[in-house]
């Protein structure tokens, strides 16, 4: 089996950041336990499109809340009238663990708004930069991240 690689991307937070422009009808909140099933379902949907692995709901919940970098205030959840349509799950180390947008909301600026919001929160926390990883062959995501000022720090082997 061929090796899989990803890129560690970084966004410098020392300058002026663009404000998040939210699509109409979007309400932003932070993660709450009652949102877990809907957030997990969206993560699974995102995994089908962008790669990665999402464990079962029970295991995901346990890993999520037991991670030492977990802070529910750093998990941003976007909802519309139909439910959860976007999630940015961040760690306290200014690392963006997941960014997922429901397919029916893609292309409307929600992903950009979620990412810019995360950058702004990290900047307010006095972080110097924000990082994330993206699969090397996910060209669409790489172009998107580069469009908000992220750049490649290094190429890494994805562990099995």
Secondary structure, 3 states (H helix, E strand, C coil): CCCCEEEEEEEECCCCCCCCCCCCCCEEEECCHHHHHHHHHHHHHHHHHHCCCCCCHHHHHHHHHHCCCCCHHHEEEEEECCEEEEEEEEECCCEEEEEEECHHHCCCCHHHHHHHHHHHHHHHCCCCEEEEEEECCCHHHHHHHHHCCCEEEEEEECCC
